[in-house]
Amino acid sequence: MSNLFLKDENIMASPPVLGYKVLEFMKDKKVDKISVFDVVDHFKNEKWFNSKNLYFAMFFLFSLDIIDFQQSYIIKSPACSN
């Protein structure tokens, strides 16, 4: 079974840090709804990027009720839209 957090992983590729980067990207674009494809396109050249890391970051944010999904869109929860 995979673990979300490993003691020997790069902290900059951990789900909370990557989730923060996704939320910061949405804040910079001034949107509360963004396509998953736009997020992937923006981060695809980052050193940390791979689908597993992004998946765990999205899972982390979803589990905290910070984001929701609607088809291929990531949507910030109304409580987090400050």
C-alpha positions as CSV (number, residue, x, y, z in Angstrom):
1,M,0.0,0.0,0.0
2,S,1.3,3.5,-0.9
3,N,1.8,6.1,1.9
4,L,1.0,9.7,1.5
5,F,4.0,10.7,3.6
6,L,7.3,9.0,3.6
7,K,10.2,9.9,6.0
8,D,12.7,9.9,3.2
9,E,10.7,11.9,0.6
10,N,11.6,15.3,-0.7
11,I,9.5,17.7,1.4
12,M,9.0,20.0,-1.6
13,A,7.2,17.2,-3.4
14,S,4.9,16.3,-0.5
15,P,1.1,16.6,-0.9
16,P,0.6,19.7,1.4
17,V,3.3,21.6,-0.4
18,L,2.1,20.7,-3.8
19,G,-1.5,21.4,-2.8
20,Y,-0.4,24.9,-1.7
21,K,1.3,25.4,-5.1
22,V,-1.9,24.5,-6.9
23,L,-4.0,26.9,-4.7
24,E,-1.4,29.6,-5.2
25,F,-1.6,29.1,-8.9
26,M,-5.4,29.5,-8.8
27,K,-5.0,32.6,-6.6
28,D,-2.5,34.1,-9.1
29,K,-4.9,33.5,-12.0
30,K,-7.7,35.0,-9.8
31,V,-10.0,32.0,-10.4
32,D,-12.0,29.7,-8.1
33,K,-12.5,27.1,-10.9
34,I,-9.7,25.8,-13.1
35,S,-9.3,22.9,-15.5
36,V,-7.1,20.0,-14.4
37,F,-5.5,20.2,-17.8
38,D,-4.5,23.9,-17.1
39,V,-2.9,22.8,-13.8
40,V,-1.0,20.0,-15.5
41,D,0.1,22.3,-18.3
42,H,1.4,24.9,-15.9
43,F,3.4,22.4,-13.7
44,K,4.5,19.8,-16.2
45,N,8.0,21.2,-16.4
46,E,8.6,21.4,-12.7
47,K,11.2,19.1,-11.2
48,W,8.7,17.6,-8.7
49,F,5.9,17.0,-11.3
50,N,4.6,13.5,-12.0
51,S,1.0,12.3,-12.0
52,K,1.3,10.5,-8.7
53,N,2.5,13.6,-6.8
54,L,-0.3,15.7,-8.3
55,Y,-2.9,13.1,-7.6
56,F,-1.8,12.9,-3.9
57,A,-1.9,16.7,-3.7
58,M,-5.4,16.8,-5.1
59,F,-6.5,14.0,-2.7
60,F,-5.0,15.9,0.2
61,L,-6.9,19.1,-0.6
62,F,-10.1,17.2,-1.3
63,S,-9.9,15.3,2.0
64,L,-9.6,18.7,3.8
65,D,-12.7,20.0,1.9
66,I,-10.6,22.8,0.4
67,I,-11.4,21.8,-3.2
68,D,-14.1,19.8,-5.0
69,F,-14.2,18.3,-8.5
70,Q,-16.8,18.8,-11.2
71,Q,-15.9,16.8,-14.4
72,S,-12.4,18.0,-15.3
73,Y,-12.4,21.1,-13.1
74,I,-10.9,21.8,-9.7
75,I,-13.2,24.1,-7.7
76,K,-12.2,25.9,-4.5
77,S,-14.7,25.4,-1.7
78,P,-16.7,28.6,-0.9
79,A,-15.2,28.7,2.6
80,C,-11.7,28.8,1.1
81,S,-12.4,31.4,-1.6
82,N,-10.9,34.3,0.4
